Amino acid sequence: MSATTQARADKIRGALTRYRVMAIITGTFLIVLTVVTLVKYIGQWVFQWEHEGFLAIALGIGIVHGWIYVVYLLTCLDLWTKMKWKFGRLVYMALGGVVPVIGLFLEAKLAREVKNGLNS
């Protein structure tokens, strides 16, 4: 393997590691946000329950997830450009931080795909 090829592979591995970390963090926060939102709305509609502390926590989780999602998008863009994938793949990756649970499955699938591509 030439030095240029090795350097490119190292950059891809670094981008993959950053993507995987952010995908797991984003996916976890998205699941927590989904559960908190469900509890919030079910509590309001069904039980007429509203607690200011809980609503503040729900808002905080939403804000944190929003900022984490921005960083996640940057890591998606980084990996996408290094892998030279088509635009549709970037959209698919971006949806991983919006649709609960899908991001975690997508992370595993893409990591396997990238590793197989680097090993071949």
NUKOL-841734 format. One record per residue (C-alpha): residue number from 1; residue in one letter; x, z, y. Coordinates in Angstrom, 2 decimals, decimal comma. Layout:
+------+-------+---------+---------+---------+
| senu | fimar |       X |       Z |       Y |
+------+-------+---------+---------+---------+
|  NUM |     A |       X |       Z |       Y |
...
+------+-------+---------+---------+---------+
***
This chain:
+------+-------+---------+---------+---------+
| senu | fimar |       X |       Z |       Y |
+------+-------+---------+---------+---------+
|    1 |     M |    0,00 |    0,00 |    0,00 |
|    2 |     S |    1,44 |   -1,02 |    3,35 |
|    3 |     A |    1,92 |    1,42 |    6,20 |
|    4 |     T |   -0,87 |   -0,26 |    8,21 |
|    5 |     T |   -3,31 |   -0,05 |    5,30 |
|    6 |     Q |   -2,36 |    3,58 |    4,69 |
|    7 |     A |   -2,85 |    4,44 |    8,37 |
|    8 |     R |   -6,29 |    2,78 |    8,37 |
|    9 |     A |   -7,25 |    4,66 |    5,18 |
|   10 |     D |   -6,12 |    7,94 |    6,76 |
|   11 |     K |   -8,25 |    7,25 |    9,85 |
|   12 |     I |  -11,25 |    6,48 |    7,66 |
|   13 |     R |  -10,72 |    9,70 |    5,66 |
|   14 |     G |  -10,59 |   11,70 |    8,89 |
|   15 |     A |  -13,75 |   10,02 |   10,21 |
|   16 |     L |  -15,47 |   10,66 |    6,88 |
|   17 |     T |  -14,55 |   14,34 |    6,94 |
|   18 |     R |  -15,88 |   14,75 |   10,48 |
|   19 |     Y |  -19,05 |   12,86 |    9,55 |
|   20 |     R |  -19,63 |   14,97 |    6,44 |
|   21 |     V |  -19,22 |   18,26 |    8,32 |
|   22 |     M |  -21,59 |   17,16 |   11,08 |
|   23 |     A |  -24,11 |   15,70 |    8,61 |
|   24 |     I |  -24,30 |   19,01 |    6,75 |
|   25 |     I |  -24,58 |   21,05 |    9,95 |
|   26 |     T |  -27,15 |   18,68 |   11,46 |
|   27 |     G |  -29,17 |   18,49 |    8,25 |
|   28 |     T |  -29,22 |   22,26 |    7,89 |
|   29 |     F |  -30,30 |   22,81 |   11,49 |
|   30 |     L |  -32,98 |   20,14 |   11,09 |
|   31 |     I |  -34,41 |   21,90 |    8,04 |
|   32 |     V |  -34,39 |   25,24 |    9,91 |
|   33 |     L |  -36,00 |   23,58 |   12,93 |
|   34 |     T |  -38,70 |   22,03 |   10,74 |
|   35 |     V |  -39,53 |   25,37 |    9,10 |
|   36 |     V |  -39,59 |   27,22 |   12,43 |
|   37 |     T |  -41,80 |   24,55 |   13,98 |
|   38 |     L |  -44,22 |   24,68 |   11,05 |
|   39 |     V |  -44,41 |   28,48 |   11,25 |
|   40 |     K |  -44,93 |   28,26 |   15,01 |
|   41 |     Y |  -47,79 |   25,77 |   14,87 |
|   42 |     I |  -49,44 |   27,12 |   11,74 |
|   43 |     G |  -49,29 |   30,58 |   13,27 |
|   44 |     Q |  -50,88 |   29,36 |   16,49 |
|   45 |     W |  -53,59 |   27,19 |   14,93 |
|   46 |     V |  -54,58 |   29,22 |   11,89 |
|   47 |     F |  -53,91 |   32,82 |   12,83 |
|   48 |     Q |  -53,91 |   32,62 |   16,67 |
|   49 |     W |  -50,50 |   34,27 |   16,42 |
|   50 |     E |  -48,01 |   33,84 |   19,21 |
|   51 |     H |  -44,90 |   35,90 |   19,72 |
|   52 |     E |  -42,70 |   35,23 |   22,75 |
|   53 |     G |  -39,51 |   36,21 |   20,93 |
|   54 |     F |  -40,23 |   33,83 |   18,08 |
|   55 |     L |  -41,11 |   31,02 |   20,50 |
|   56 |     A |  -37,80 |   31,60 |   22,32 |
|   57 |     I |  -35,91 |   31,43 |   19,03 |
|   58 |     A |  -37,74 |   28,21 |   18,11 |
|   59 |     L |  -36,83 |   26,70 |   21,46 |
|   60 |     G |  -33,20 |   27,78 |   21,07 |
|   61 |     I |  -32,96 |   26,23 |   17,61 |
|   62 |     G |  -34,42 |   23,00 |   18,98 |
|   63 |     I |  -31,92 |   22,86 |   21,82 |
|   64 |     V |  -28,96 |   23,63 |   19,54 |
|   65 |     H |  -30,09 |   20,96 |   17,08 |
|   66 |     G |  -30,35 |   18,46 |   19,94 |
|   67 |     W |  -26,76 |   19,02 |   21,01 |
|   68 |     I |  -25,52 |   19,04 |   17,43 |
|   69 |     Y |  -27,34 |   15,75 |   16,89 |
|   70 |     V |  -25,44 |   14,20 |   19,81 |
|   71 |     V |  -22,12 |   15,17 |   18,19 |
|   72 |     Y |  -23,46 |   13,91 |   14,83 |
|   73 |     L |  -24,25 |   10,53 |   16,41 |
|   74 |     L |  -20,69 |   10,31 |   17,73 |
|   75 |     T |  -19,29 |   10,98 |   14,26 |
|   76 |     C |  -21,66 |    8,36 |   12,83 |
|   77 |     L |  -20,42 |    5,86 |   15,39 |
|   78 |     D |  -16,81 |    6,74 |   14,61 |
|   79 |     L |  -17,21 |    6,22 |   10,86 |
|   80 |     W |  -19,35 |    3,12 |   11,36 |
|   81 |     T |  -16,75 |    1,41 |   13,55 |
|   82 |     K |  -13,88 |    2,28 |   11,22 |
|   83 |     M |  -15,78 |    0,99 |    8,17 |
|   84 |     K |  -16,93 |   -2,16 |   10,04 |
|   85 |     W |  -20,45 |   -1,88 |    8,65 |
|   86 |     K |  -23,47 |   -3,83 |    9,91 |
|   87 |     F |  -25,65 |   -2,41 |   12,69 |
|   88 |     G |  -28,46 |   -1,52 |   10,28 |
|   89 |     R |  -26,19 |    1,01 |    8,60 |
|   90 |     L |  -25,65 |    2,78 |   11,92 |
|   91 |     V |  -29,41 |    3,03 |   12,45 |
|   92 |     Y |  -29,78 |    4,38 |    8,91 |
|   93 |     M |  -27,09 |    6,97 |    9,59 |
|   94 |     A |  -28,72 |    7,99 |   12,88 |
|   95 |     L |  -32,03 |    8,58 |   11,10 |
|   96 |     G |  -30,24 |   11,06 |    8,86 |
|   97 |     G |  -30,27 |   13,57 |   11,71 |
|   98 |     V |  -33,94 |   13,05 |   12,52 |
|   99 |     V |  -35,71 |   12,99 |    9,14 |
|  100 |     P |  -35,45 |   16,35 |    7,34 |
|  101 |     V |  -33,43 |   16,44 |    4,09 |
|  102 |     I |  -32,60 |   12,70 |    4,14 |
|  103 |     G |  -29,39 |   13,36 |    6,09 |
|  104 |     L |  -28,01 |   15,53 |    3,30 |
|  105 |     F |  -28,69 |   12,89 |    0,64 |
|  106 |     L |  -27,32 |   10,16 |    2,90 |
|  107 |     E |  -24,14 |   12,16 |    3,50 |
|  108 |     A |  -23,46 |   12,39 |   -0,22 |
|  109 |     K |  -24,24 |    8,69 |   -0,77 |
|  110 |     L |  -22,04 |    7,46 |    2,08 |
|  111 |     A |  -19,16 |    9,79 |    1,15 |
|  112 |     R |  -19,22 |    8,45 |   -2,40 |
|  113 |     E |  -19,37 |    4,86 |   -1,13 |
|  114 |     V |  -16,47 |    5,31 |    1,30 |
|  115 |     K |  -14,31 |    7,10 |   -1,28 |
|  116 |     N |  -14,97 |    4,37 |   -3,85 |
|  117 |     G |  -14,03 |    1,74 |   -1,26 |
|  118 |     L |  -10,79 |    3,53 |   -0,41 |
|  119 |     N |   -9,85 |    4,00 |   -4,06 |
|  120 |     S |  -10,36 |    0,36 |   -4,98 |
+------+-------+---------+---------+---------+
***
